[in-house]
Amino acid sequence: MPRLRTAQDPRGRRLIGRTLLASALLTAVAAVPAVAAAPQAPRTPAAASARKDLGASAHQQVAHFYGAYIDAVSAEDGGRLATALKTFYLTPRLRSELNTWEQRNHADGVLRAQNTPIAFRVTPDDSAAGHTWSTVRLTWSGGKHPTYSYLTVRSDLRTGKISGIGR
């Protein structure tokens, strides 16, 4: 059983909360194929307006993924959880692309770095052609002059999965 940091500081509480959230999401994975196989309701104006809200939920998915992923790679023995998070949140094609990128660059493909950021922020961007984009700002240092890097993350509106990560 992995050891969790004590919840004395806010970062420790976030780690515990995100770890529990990730565990619950991974437990729910078994139910997803059954829901996906259910017959689809015919399109109505109400269903069309509900699709507009999918972009917002895709940005939230990106934020949930990056929060849980950063905590997993920061944690001692978090490698299995990080792999499980990739399996749950990322498309198979993206996982394959990241694996190739990681072998070539000897770095983490999700973060595009060899170390772990101290913070992140997700900002919604445009949506078109069945996809939505988010900008992820990774914070690498604190103080008066923090260092940032930016990633563009593409999500598939139909599946809600992350389908692209680039600079």
N, C-alpha and C positions, 0 to 999 in steps of 0.2 A: 504494500500500500504506500503510495507516495506521501511524503511528509509535506504538510503545508506550513508556510510561515505563520507565526503567531499573528493575531489580528490586532496588535497593539498600535500599529501605525496605519494611516489610511491606505497606503499601497498594499499592505498585507491584507486588509479587508477586501480591497478590490480583487486581489489575486484569488482569495478564497471564493468570492462571489462569482468571478468569471470562471473559475475552475468548476464550480458547481453548475453554472449555466452551461458550460461546454459538456459536462457529463450528462446533464439532462437532455441536451440536444442530441448527443450521440446515442442516447438510449431511445430517443424518438425516431431515429433513422429507420428502424424496422417498420414503422407505421407509414412512412412516406410512400413506398411502392404501392400499398393498398389504396391510398388516396389518389395517387397519380393514375391508377388503372380504373378509377371510378368513371362512369359515363359523364361527359361534359354537358352542362346545361346549354340550351341554345342562347345565342348572343341577343341581348336586349339592350336598350339604351342604358339601363341601370348597370349592366355588366360592363358596358363600354366606359362609363364614367368611373367605375371601380378600377379599371385597368390604368387610369391616369394616376391613381394612388400607388401603383406598383413601383414606380420610380422612387418614391419616398422610402418604401420599405426596402428596396434594393440598397439604398444608401445606408440604411440602418443595419442591413446584413453586413455590409463592408465594415462598418464601425464595430459590430459585434465580433466579426472575424478578426480584425486587427487587434482589438483589445484582448481577446482570448489567446490569440497566437503569440503576441508579444509576451504575455504572462507565461505561456507554456514554454517558450524558448528561454525565458529568464529563469524558470524554475529548475531546480536540480532534478535530473531524470525526467524532463518534460518532453523528450523527443517523441515518445509514443503518442502523447496527447497532441503535439504539433502535427504529426502525421495524420492522426484521426481528424483533426480540424481541417486539414487540407482536403482530405477525402470527402468530408461533409460539405464544405463551402465552395470548393473549386471544381470546375469541369474536368473530366478526364484529360481532355486535350491540353488544358492549361497545366495540369499536374505533370504531364509528359514534357511540355515545353520548359517548365521550371526545373525539372530534373536535368535536362540537357544543359540549361543555363548554369545551374549550380555546379555541375561537373566541369564545365569549361572555365568558370570564373572563381571556383573555390569559395563561394559565398552563398548566403541565404537568398534564394530567388524571390521570396515574398517581400523581404525587406530591402533587397538589392544591396546588401552590406554583409560584412563579416562579423559585426557586433550587433548589439540590441539597443534600440532607441530608448530614451527615458520617458518619452511621451509621444502621442500622435493626435491628429485631428482630421476628421473626414468632412469634406465640403462637397455638396452635390453640384454636378455640372449638367451638361445637356443630356437629352434623351432623343434617340432617333433609331429607326430601322430595327426595332425590337431590342435595343440595348440602351443602357444608361451609363454615364460615366461619373466617377467621383475623383476628387483630388485628395490624396492622403498626404498630409504633412507630417513627417517624422522629425522629432526633436532629438538631437544627438548630444547637446550640452546645454547647461543652464547658465545662470548668471546674467550679467548685463548684456552680453553678446552671444545669445544662443545660436547654435548651428542647426540648420534645417536642410532636409532634402524632400523632394516632392515626387510622388508617384501618381500616375494616371491609372485608375482601376476601372475596367469595363465589366458590367454585369448584364446577364441575359435576363430580360424582363419576363420571359415565359417561365423559366425555371428558377429564377432568383439566384442562380449560382454565379460566382465570379468567373469570368471567361477570359480576362486579360489583365496583365500587370506590366506597366512600362514606365519609362521616365518621361 
